[in-house]
Amino acid sequence: MCDATSPDEQILASVDELAADLESIQRRYLGRQPANSAMTMRLRLADGLVRNVLRPFLQRGLDGPLHVAVVGGAGTGKSSVVNLLLGAVVAEANPQAGFTRHPVAYLPENAPLDQTIPDGLLSPLRRLEGRQPANLDEDVYQVRRFCPMSSENEFWHQIVVWDCPDVTSFHSDTYLPRVLETVSLADVVVYVASDERYNDQEPTQLLRLVLRMGKRVVCCLTKVAEAASATLRSHFQSQVLQPMTAELGVDRSRIEVTVVPFLSPQVLADPAGLCHGWRQSLLDAVRPWRDQPIPTREATVRAAVDFLEASNNELRSTLAADLDALKTWRELVERGRRQFEERYREFLNEKRFQRFEQSFVKLLELLELPGVGRWLSRSVSLTRWPWMVVREVIFPSRPSTTKTGQNGPTDMAEAAVLRQSWQAWLNSLGVEAAQRSSAHKLFATLDAEWRGSVAQQVSMPYEACLRDVGRALDEEVERTARAIYADLEQNPPLLNALRGIKLTAEASSIAAVVALGGISLWDPVLICVVTPAIQMVVEAFGQKYVDARKAETSQRQQALMDQMMARPLQDWLIGLATRPGSPCEGLEQLEQRLPRNIGRVGQAVRQRLPRR
């Protein structure tokens, strides 16, 4: 959310962010569902309520005109109903189904436009300058003026009537969003249904959503045989409204039903005269809400908040397919990371770590006497010479004092293992993306990436991670290997004690051979057996210590590899699914923001509404 200082600025920023998120959800969802599906319509209405009802209320309170939207199916006579309401032939009534393609607002001649329809309302639609035909099929709306009868000046002072496109003609999908945008703004919805098509699916679905939004509704049944007016009205109330309101839990007092029978063109041409009786019944249906503009607008605002809060889970559910696809991609990437780490772990288990072998040799050298005593140690070591020759023949891979190179991923073998493991990781993801490309747009996009430039894209993060982890692993091996003998070098008392124990054991074994067997030709042979045995014991303890440190180093190397290479590469691969332009860009953040902002906006609105 953008930085804001005052509480008012903060809540308006939350409103704008909520509206932007709802628009983003619409774009995601429209690719999978038709424009007239119930959820698509609900998304558009939620977005419109935020922009056209809640934001104006938070800015200006309950002041302003009431908006009356006239909606319905094709050929029901919506424009004729508009003319009846206004008492003048101002709307273009046309027998052609779907003639009206964009909303048209009707204002009294003296009504100030900037106060009646201020900038910011109906923001997806552009306001037309000048009069244009109602069949202009663009995302626009226009404002037309009319001259009310002098006796009705006060009645129309704070009302805007909107003539909307229909919702059932062949091309209605293209202008249905314009209808929903206007309906979201409305305080009162005049729902027009003809005798022949009063229960069509699309208009009935719209009526259901209008009632769920808490709008005040006037159901106007048209083109009815005058003798059948009462019968059709009763039938509509019992067969359409009664089940719908019972299901939705809607207060029936918010709904008025009126009937306009079939009228000839000559009669319709005089709405204030020949149609006076039918017009009056229509005005009487609207009048209770017009006479109480503040309570009516308050009810509109409360209902908008209720609708948003009740729709929270359903709105978030529209993200489920995208979230599932993103979750699947994350799981695939994480599985690849585990396989990458397992291959490296197997390599570490087999790696000899030449640097540790050097440290082992250095450790053994430290146990020999220094200075003048070195000659004594070398004399004793001569007795081990035959054993050393035999050992070298049998075990030619024993440690050498020759200096070797470093042990990080700069080693050819280790670098090869890492590169092969990385390539296997990428290949497995490419296969998975291709197999799922028809299931979701995310995988289709990733499949195209794998077939295109992904090889060039991945080389940079991989090489960067390889360099960083290579230095860290080299330093870890060097530090631990040096510590094997450096700790002993820095503890002279312990070092001298170990040297003394070793020399005493060797001297005692030689003395024991001479004492027990006497001086004989077998003494050199026995001595060459005993002293190597002591050396083997010393080497065994030393090797055990070195192996323990090597195992610790392997674990730390594995942790470093995970921290500095496997995890960053995993994050980079997951990021391919959420980077700018991806079908899942900002998806998880959107899911988290949506309920938070609905809660914030709802709380702010309720705090500013009058207490009941």
Number of C-alpha atoms within 10 A of each C-alpha: 12 10 8 13 8 8 10 13 13 16 20 19 18 23 23 18 18 26 22 16 21 23 17 14 22 22 12 18 19 15 10 13 12 13 20 20 12 15 20 22 21 24 23 22 28 27 24 27 28 26 24 22 23 25 22 19 20 18 10 10 17 19 14 18 19 25 24 27 26 28 31 30 28 25 23 25 26 30 25 24 26 27 23 26 20 25 23 20 19 17 23 17 20 14 11 10 17 20 21 25 26 27 27 26 21 22 25 20 13 11 15 11 13 8 11 16 17 12 11 12 18 20 13 14 19 13 16 13 9 8 11 13 13 20 14 13 15 13 17 19 24 20 20 16 14 16 17 18 14 8 7 12 13 11 15 19 16 19 21 20 25 29 28 28 32 30 25 20 15 10 14 20 15 15 23 21 24 24 26 26 25 30 29 27 25 26 26 27 28 30 24 28 28 24 20 12 17 20 16 14 13 17 22 20 16 23 23 17 20 22 23 20 25 22 26 23 24 21 25 26 25 25 19 21 14 14 9 11 20 14 12 18 18 13 13 19 17 12 11 14 21 14 12 18 17 11 10 12 11 17 11 14 8 14 19 17 19 20 24 24 19 18 17 9 10 9 14 20 18 16 23 21 13 14 17 15 13 18 22 16 16 23 17 14 20 20 13 11 18 24 12 11 19 17 14 20 26 18 16 26 27 19 18 26 25 15 19 25 17 13 17 15 12 14 23 16 14 18 19 12 15 20 16 12 19 22 13 13 22 18 13 18 22 19 16 22 21 16 16 22 21 14 16 18 17 10 15 19 10 8 13 12 16 18 20 23 20 19 22 25 20 17 21 16 12 17 20 22 18 14 8 8 11 12 13 14 17 13 11 19 17 13 20 20 13 13 16 15 12 11 13 12 10 10 11 11 9 10 16 14 11 8 9 10 9 18 23 23 21 18 12 11 12 18 15 13 16 20 16 14 20 21 14 15 21 19 14 14 21 19 13 16 24 18 13 16 17 11 13 17 18 23 24 18 19 24 21 16 16 18 12 11 10 16 13 8 11 15 11 11 14 18 13 13 18 21 15 14 23 24 15 18 23 16 15 19 23 17 13 19 23 18 14 20 19 15 11 17 15 10 10 11 11 12 17 18 12 16 18 15 13 18 19 12 15 22 13 13 18 20 14 14 18 17 10 8 12 12 11 9 8 12 15 15 13 16 21 19 15 19 23 20 16 17 16 12 12 15 16 12 11 17 18 12 13 21 15 12 18 21 13 13 19 20 14 15 22 19 14 18 23 19 13 19 23 24 17 16 20 20 13 16 19 19 15 19 23 17 13 11 11 16 20 21 15 16 21 14 10 20 18 11 17 21 19 14 21 21 17 16 25 19 13 17 21 13 10 11 16 9 6 3
